[in-house]
Amino acid sequence: MEGECFGCGDDNAIGLGLRWLPVDRTPVEGRGSPTLRAEFRPRPEHRGAPGILHGGLAAAALDEALAALSHALDDRATVTATLELKFRKHVPLDGSVLVVESWRDREHHRTRDRVSGRLLLADGTVAVEAKGLFIDVGPAASQR
C-alpha cells in the first residue's frame, strides 16, 4: 500500500511491511465477520531477545490488523481504545513469513467494535492472540 503507514506503507523504510491479502468471506464458527489477513516477514532489526521478534512489534502488527478490519470491510477508519494480548509462543526471526489476521465479534460495523485477531507462525501455530475495542473516527478516505 502506498504511503507512510507504519504497518503497511510502502514509503515507510522502518515500517513493518504488512501485505494485505483478499478478505476471506468463508464463515468461521465464533467469528461474526469475514477475516482480514496480512503477511508479515520480520526483519533482523525487529529483534528483541536474540533471534526472537520484539513483542512490541508483534503487538504493533496485530494492532494494525485489528484496526484495518473496518477499513477493509466498511471503508471506515478506526483507532485503538483497548488492546489485550496473550503471547503463546515466541516468534523466531528465521526469515519466515508470518500471518496476522483479524475479525469482528459481530457481523456489522458499529461505532465501537470488539475485534479479535492472532499472529500465526509459518506452520500455522498461534503465537499471539489479541482482543481490542476499536473506535470509528470517520470514513477511511478522509484519514489518508
Secondary structure as the mmCIF struct_conf table of DSSP 4:
data_model
#
loop_
_struct_conf.conf_type_id
_struct_conf.id
_struct_conf.beg_label_comp_id
_struct_conf.beg_label_asym_id
_struct_conf.beg_label_seq_id
_struct_conf.end_label_comp_id
_struct_conf.end_label_asym_id
_struct_conf.end_label_seq_id
BEND BEND1 GLY A 3 GLY A 3
TURN_TY1_P TURN_TY1_P1 PHE A 6 CYS A 8
TURN_TY1_P TURN_TY1_P2 ASP A 10 ASP A 11
TURN_TY1_P TURN_TY1_P3 ALA A 13 ILE A 14
BEND BEND2 GLY A 15 GLY A 15
STRN STRN1 ARG A 19 TRP A 20
HELX_LH_PP_P HELX_LH_PP_P1 LEU A 21 VAL A 23
STRN STRN2 ASP A 24 ASP A 24
BEND BEND3 THR A 26 THR A 26
TURN_TY1_P TURN_TY1_P4 GLU A 29 GLY A 30
BEND BEND4 GLY A 32 SER A 33
STRN STRN3 THR A 35 THR A 35
STRN STRN4 LEU A 36 PHE A 40
HELX_RH_3T_P HELX_RH_3T_P1 PRO A 44 HIS A 46
STRN STRN5 ARG A 47 ARG A 47
BEND BEND5 GLY A 48 ALA A 49
TURN_TY1_P TURN_TY1_P5 PRO A 50 GLY A 51
STRN STRN6 ILE A 52 LEU A 53
HELX_RH_AL_P HELX_RH_AL_P1 GLY A 55 ASP A 74
BEND BEND6 ASP A 75 ASP A 75
STRN STRN7 ARG A 76 PHE A 87
BEND BEND7 LYS A 89 LYS A 89
STRN STRN8 PRO A 92 PRO A 92
BEND BEND8 ASP A 94 GLY A 95
HELX_LH_PP_P HELX_LH_PP_P2 SER A 96 VAL A 97
STRN STRN9 LEU A 98 ARG A 104
BEND BEND9 ASP A 105 HIS A 108
BEND BEND10 THR A 111 THR A 111
STRN STRN10 ARG A 112 LEU A 120
TURN_TY1_P TURN_TY1_P6 ALA A 122 ASP A 123
BEND BEND11 GLY A 124 GLY A 124
STRN STRN11 VAL A 126 PRO A 139
HELX_RH_3T_P HELX_RH_3T_P2 ALA A 140 GLN A 143
#
